[in-house]
């Protein structure tokens, strides 16, 4: 079982990125996952990059920022572009994990629940699920802790 961490150059590359990407990069180091490369260009014909990519298991992690601020990923052309990118990644054998701020930092979100055939909305606290999701993806691709 190969345990690796990011190099100093990779940490520097991560630290020049968004707060969420930096946080996730450090979390993955502490989780002792197999190595992930930051800003990996996965498609030679396009300039597409993954926020993080494990080349051995072909697991990619994308941090979807701007969810609450209607960022690029939420606008029609950005959403369409992301769909094209993720479809190409899948066709090349990549398993792509898409994470939001709540996945990385935890937080409150609204869930629809049902009791006695009556639907209602409830605010619930969500734990940090990013590492669990990444671990499951790696295991699905053959990684053994």
C-alpha positions in Angstrom: 0.0 0.0 0.0 1.6 3.2 -1.2 1.0 6.3 1.0 2.1 9.5 -0.5 1.7 13.2 0.2 1.9 16.2 -2.1 5.2 17.7 -2.7 6.1 21.3 -1.6 5.5 22.5 -5.2 2.1 20.9 -5.3 1.1 22.4 -1.9 2.2 25.8 -3.2 0.1 25.3 -6.4 -2.8 24.4 -4.2 -2.3 27.4 -1.9 -2.6 29.8 -4.8 -6.1 28.6 -5.5 -9.5 29.2 -3.9 -10.0 28.8 -0.2 -12.1 25.7 -0.7 -9.5 24.1 -3.0 -6.7 24.9 -0.5 -8.8 23.4 2.3 -9.6 20.3 0.4 -6.0 19.8 -0.7 -4.7 19.9 2.9 -7.6 17.6 4.0 -6.5 15.0 1.4 -2.9 15.2 2.5 -3.9 14.5 6.1 -6.2 11.7 5.0 -3.2 9.9 3.5 -4.9 9.3 0.2 -2.8 8.2 -2.7 -1.2 11.2 -4.5 -3.5 13.7 -6.3 -2.1 16.2 -8.8 -3.5 19.7 -8.7 -4.7 21.3 -11.9 -4.2 18.2 -14.0 -4.8 18.7 -17.7 -6.7 15.5 -18.6 -7.7 16.0 -22.2 -4.9 16.8 -24.8 -7.3 18.3 -27.3 -8.8 20.8 -24.8 -7.5 23.0 -22.0 -9.7 21.3 -19.5 -8.2 20.6 -16.1 -9.3 18.8 -13.0 -8.9 20.6 -9.6 -7.3 17.4 -8.3 -6.6 14.1 -10.1 -5.2 10.8 -9.0 -3.6 9.4 -12.2 -3.2 5.8 -10.9 -6.9 5.3 -10.2 -8.3 7.9 -12.6 -10.3 9.6 -9.8 -10.8 13.4 -10.3 -12.1 15.9 -7.8 -13.8 19.1 -8.8 -14.6 21.9 -6.4 -17.8 23.6 -7.5 -17.6 27.1 -6.2 -20.0 30.0 -6.6 -23.1 27.9 -5.8 -24.6 30.6 -3.6 -23.4 33.5 -5.8 -24.5 32.3 -9.2 -20.9 31.8 -10.3 -19.7 30.5 -13.6 -20.8 26.9 -12.9 -24.4 28.0 -12.3 -24.8 30.2 -15.4 -26.2 28.4 -18.6 -23.0 28.5 -20.7 -20.8 27.5 -17.7 -23.2 24.6 -16.8 -23.2 23.4 -20.4 -19.4 23.6 -20.6 -19.0 21.7 -17.4 -21.4 19.0 -18.7 -19.3 18.6 -21.8 -16.1 18.4 -19.7 -17.5 15.8 -17.3 -18.9 13.7 -20.2 -15.5 13.7 -21.9 -13.8 12.7 -18.7 -16.2 9.8 -18.2 -15.6 8.7 -21.8 -11.9 8.6 -21.0 -12.4 6.4 -17.9 -12.4 9.1 -15.2 -14.6 9.0 -12.1 -15.3 12.6 -11.4 -16.4 13.7 -7.9 -18.0 17.1 -7.7 -17.9 18.8 -4.3 -19.5 21.9 -2.9 -18.6 24.1 0.1 -20.9 22.1 2.4 -19.2 18.9 1.3 -15.8 20.4 2.2 -16.5 22.6 5.2 -19.9 21.2 6.5 -22.8 23.5 7.1 -26.5 23.9 7.2 -28.8 23.0 4.3 -32.5 22.6 3.8 -33.8 19.1 3.3 -37.4 18.1 2.3 -38.8 15.5 4.6 -42.1 13.7 4.8 -44.1 12.6 7.8 -47.6 11.2 7.7 -47.8 12.1 4.0 -47.1 15.7 4.7 -44.0 17.2 3.2 -42.1 19.9 5.1 -38.7 21.5 4.9 -36.2 21.2 7.7 -32.8 22.8 8.2 -30.2 20.1 9.0 -26.5 20.3 9.7 -24.4 18.3 7.3 -21.1 16.9 8.3 -18.0 17.2 6.1 -18.5 14.4 3.6 -15.8 15.2 1.1 -13.2 12.8 2.4 -15.8 9.9 2.7 -16.9 10.5 -0.9 -13.3 10.6 -2.2 -12.4 7.5 -0.2 -15.4 5.6 -1.7 -14.5 6.6 -5.2 -10.9 5.5 -4.8 -12.0 2.1 -3.4 -14.4 1.7 -6.3 -11.5 2.1 -8.6 -9.4 -0.5 -6.7 -7.5 1.4 -4.0 -6.9 -0.5 -0.8 -6.1 1.5 2.4 
